[in-house]
Amino acid sequence: MNLFRYVYRFPPIEIILLLCVAFQVISGIALVLKKGFSKQPLYVIMQVLSGLYLSFFMIYHVRAVILARYQWNMNTDFYFAAGVANHYPSKLFFIPYYTLSLVSVFIHISCAHYLKRIEKLNSIADAANDAVSKKKYKKEATAICIAGAVITFLIMISFSGVLYRI
């Protein structure tokens, strides 16, 4: 992390990264407003809801990091994030906040994967394999979510000081 700080904290790179975050948030919200998500399949609704939470998370997370670095003069390392997950009462908010952000990432990826696989299947005119393929794609999406749950669990017990003292 110390090595990469020279790269991502270089002002032109930092501005580009912040613009990328802003683009993701704005384009995602614009897509939701344009397409809507009522009367959509469950995987579309899950993708929209996870994306909206990620937008919320990114806005507040980036704001907190910027404030910590430039206004409060704090080091925004692992201990900055883990600190709030270890002190009562802040951990009552931050553990679910971080957990839901990680779960949302994997749900979002899983739904996007499933959607792309279905789009590819629909472009092929082979109706005989549709049911088998859709079942396979659901298993792939489920595997992504299960891997995400395991990774989320490991990250959160690390943040919470279960594996070692923070």
C-alpha positions in Angstrom: 0.0 0.0 0.0 2.8 2.4 0.8 4.4 1.7 -2.6 1.2 2.4 -4.5 0.4 5.5 -2.6 3.0 7.3 -4.6 0.9 6.4 -7.7 -2.7 6.9 -6.6 -1.9 10.0 -4.4 -0.2 11.7 -7.3 -2.6 14.7 -7.8 -3.4 14.1 -11.6 -3.9 10.3 -10.9 -6.0 11.1 -7.8 -8.3 13.4 -9.9 -8.7 10.7 -12.6 -9.6 8.2 -9.9 -12.2 10.5 -8.3 -13.6 11.2 -11.7 -13.9 7.5 -12.4 -15.8 7.1 -9.1 -18.1 10.0 -10.0 -18.7 8.6 -13.4 -19.7 5.1 -12.0 -22.1 6.7 -9.5 -23.7 9.1 -11.9 -23.9 6.6 -14.8 -25.4 3.9 -12.5 -28.0 6.2 -11.1 -28.8 7.5 -14.6 -29.3 3.9 -15.8 -31.7 3.2 -13.0 -33.7 6.4 -13.7 -33.7 5.7 -17.5 -34.6 2.0 -17.4 -36.3 1.7 -14.1 -36.5 -1.7 -12.4 -40.1 -2.4 -11.6 -41.5 -5.5 -13.3 -38.0 -6.8 -14.0 -36.6 -10.2 -13.2 -35.1 -10.8 -9.7 -31.5 -10.6 -10.9 -32.1 -7.2 -12.5 -33.7 -5.9 -9.3 -30.8 -7.3 -7.2 -28.3 -5.7 -9.6 -30.0 -2.3 -9.3 -30.3 -2.4 -5.5 -26.7 -3.5 -5.0 -25.6 -0.8 -7.5 -27.6 1.8 -5.6 -26.0 0.8 -2.3 -22.6 0.8 -3.9 -23.2 4.4 -5.1 -24.2 5.4 -1.6 -21.1 3.6 -0.2 -18.7 5.2 -2.7 -20.0 8.7 -2.1 -19.6 8.5 1.7 -16.5 6.4 1.7 -14.6 8.7 -0.7 -15.9 11.7 1.3 -14.6 10.2 4.5 -11.2 9.4 3.1 -10.8 12.9 1.5 -11.9 14.6 4.8 -9.5 12.4 6.8 -6.6 13.1 4.6 -7.0 16.8 3.8 -9.0 18.2 6.8 -8.2 16.0 9.7 -4.6 15.1 8.6 -5.1 11.4 9.3 -3.4 8.5 7.7 -6.0 6.6 5.6 -4.5 3.1 5.9 -6.0 -0.2 7.0 -6.2 1.1 10.6 -8.3 4.1 9.5 -10.9 1.7 8.2 -10.5 -1.0 10.9 -10.5 1.5 13.7 -14.2 2.3 13.3 -15.0 -1.4 13.1 -13.5 -2.0 16.5 -14.8 0.7 18.8 -18.2 0.8 20.4 -20.6 2.3 19.4 -19.2 3.1 15.9 -18.8 -0.6 15.1 -22.6 -1.0 15.3 -22.8 1.1 12.1 -19.5 0.4 10.4 -19.5 -3.4 10.5 -22.9 -3.7 8.7 -21.9 -0.7 6.4 -18.7 -2.4 5.2 -20.2 -5.9 5.1 -23.1 -4.7 3.0 -20.7 -2.9 0.6 -18.7 -6.1 0.1 -21.8 -8.2 -0.4 -23.1 -5.7 -2.8 -20.0 -5.9 -4.9 -20.3 -9.6 -5.3 -24.1 -9.5 -5.9 -23.6 -6.8 -8.6 -20.9 -8.9 -10.3 -22.9 -12.0 -10.1 -26.0 -10.4 -11.6 -23.9 -8.8 -14.4 -22.4 -12.1 -15.1 -25.8 -13.8 -15.3 -27.2 -11.1 -17.5 -24.3 -11.3 -20.0 -24.6 -15.1 -20.2 -28.4 -14.8 -20.8 -27.9 -12.1 -23.5 -25.3 -14.4 -25.2 -27.7 -17.3 -25.0 -30.6 -15.2 -26.4 -28.4 -14.3 -29.4 -28.0 -18.0 -30.2 -31.1 -19.6 -31.8 -30.9 -22.9 -29.9 -34.0 -23.1 -27.8 -33.3 -26.8 -26.9 -30.4 -25.9 -24.6 -32.0 -22.8 -23.0 -33.2 -24.5 -19.7 -29.9 -26.4 -19.2 -27.9 -23.3 -19.9 -29.9 -21.1 -17.6 -29.6 -23.6 -14.8 -25.8 -23.6 -15.4 -25.7 -19.8 -15.4 -27.6 -19.7 -12.1 -25.1 -22.0 -10.6 -22.2 -19.8 -11.8 -23.9 -16.7 -10.4 -24.6 -18.5 -7.1 -20.9 -19.6 -6.9 -19.8 -16.0 -7.3 -22.1 -15.0 -4.4 -20.8 -17.8 -2.2 -17.2 -16.9 -3.0 -18.2 -13.3 -2.2 -19.7 -14.3 1.2 -16.5 -16.2 2.1 -14.3 -13.3 1.1 -16.6 -10.8 2.9 -16.5 -12.9 6.1 -12.6 -13.1 6.0 -12.3 -9.4 5.4 -14.7 -8.5 8.1 -13.1 -10.8 10.8 -9.8 -9.2 9.8 -11.2 -5.7 10.1 -12.9 -6.6 13.4 -9.7 -7.8 15.1 -10.8 -11.4 15.3 -7.7 -12.8 13.6 -5.2 -10.5 15.4 -5.2 -7.5 17.7 -5.9 -4.1 16.1 
